[in-house]
C-alpha cells in the first residue's frame, strides 16, 4: 500500500496523520470540504514533511507536495474522478461530523453526513476494487453501562447520542463489507486526542465552537477567554471533575501507521462466505488506559506554560 486517500485530511487528526504518512514514505491524496478547517493546512503539512528530508535533498530543492481535492464524499462524481485518476491503494476515512452535543440537536444531519456519505465512499471503493480502509471510529460506541477501562472486547451499542450511533452503525456496515465484499478494515476507536505537533504549525483549530476541553484551556492561556468553565465538581472521581482518557494526537496518528502495517502484513484468507473468500476486520483502541480529570489537565497545562489559569466551577 503506497498511495492513500485521506478523507477529511486537513483537520486535526487527519493533518497530524498526513505528516507521519509522508515521513514514512506514503503518497497521500487529501479530499476535504474545508467545513471545519482551512486549505492553509496543506502548506503546513508540506512544510513539516519537507523538514524530514535529508539536508542534501533539501539542497537539491526537493520538497514534499500533497495533492488536494476540495469537495466531500457526498459527491460521487468527485470520488469517481479521484479513483479513476489516482492509483489509490487504500483509504483512511477521517471525514465526518463529530460534535456529540450538536448531533443531539441535528440527528438527521449526522446520519446523512456520517452514515450515508460513508456508503457513497465504500460504493466507489467497491467499484474501483479498492478494498483497504482505516476507519476513524470512537469510544462512544461502548455500552455506557459497562465499567471502564474499556477494551476492544467491551460490549458496544446502547449508544447515548446520534454521533455514537453513527459510528456504531458504520462499524457494522464495514464488518459486513469485510464478510461479504472482501473489504480489509482497520477499525480504530479513538479516545480523546490532545496537544499538537512539536513544530507548532498544526494543532486543534476548528472554524466553529470547540467541542473539546483543551482548545478552551488554550484560549484562556492565550487571553482569548477570561476563565475556563468547569462543569460540576461532584462526579464520582478523585477530584470531582470529569475524567477522560487523553492521548497525544501524534501518538494517535502513529496508531494509523501501525494499522496500515498490520493491514499490509495480513494476507487474504479463505472463509466460509462470498464464494470461499473473505476480507478482514479488526478493532483497535487508540488510548492510554489512564484517566485524567479536568483539574489535572489544567494543572498539567500550567506546569508546561508556567502560568496560572483562571477557572470557575
C-alpha positions, 0 to 999 in steps of 0.5 A: 500500500503506497498511495492513500486517500485521506478523507477529511485530511486537513483537520486535526487528526487527519493533518497530524496523520498526513505528516507521519504518512509522508515521513514514512514514505506514503503518497497521500491524496487529501479530499476535504470540504474545508467545513471545519478547517482551512486549505492553509493546512496543506502548506503546513503539512508540506512544510513539516514533511519537507523538514524530514528530508535529508539536508542534501535533498533539501539542497537539491530543492526537493520538497514534499507536495500533497495533492488536494481535492476540495469537495466531500464524499457526498459527491460521487462524481468527485470520488469517481474522478479521484479513483479513476485518476489516482492509483489509490491503494487504500483509504483512511476515512477521517471525514465526518461530523463529530460534535456529540452535543450538536448531533443531539440537536441535528440527528438527521444531519449526522446520519446523512453526513456520517452514515450515508456519505460513508456508503457513497465512499465504500460504493466507489471503493467497491467499484474501483476494487479498492478494498483497504480502509482505516476507519476513524471510529470512537469510544462512544460506541461502548455500552455506557453501562459497562465499567471502564477501562474499556477494551476492544472486547467491551460490549458496544451499542446502547449508544447515548447520542446520534454521533455514537450511533453513527459510528456504531452503525458504520462499524457494522456496515464495514464488518459486513463489507469485510464478510461479504465484499472482501473489504480489509478494515482497520477499525480504530476507536479513538479516545480523546486526542490532545496537544499538537505537533512539536513544530507548532504549525498544526494543532486543534483549530476548528472554524466553529465552537470547540467541542473539546476541553483543551482548545478552551484551556488554550484560549484562556492561556492565550487571553482569548477567554477570561476563565475556563468553565468547569462543569460540576465538581461532584462526579464520582472521581478523585477530584470531582471533575470529569475524567477522560482518557487523553492521548497525544494526537501524534501518538494517535496518528502513529496508531494509523501507521501501525494499522496500515502495517498490520493491514499490509502484513495480513494476507487474504484468507479463505472463509466460509462466505462470498464464494470461499473468500473473505476480507478482514476486520479488526478493532483497535483502541487508540488510548492510554488506559489512564484517566485524567480529570479536568483539574489535572489537565489544567494543572498539567497545562500550567506546569508546561506554560508556567502560568496560572489559569483562571477557572470557575466551577 
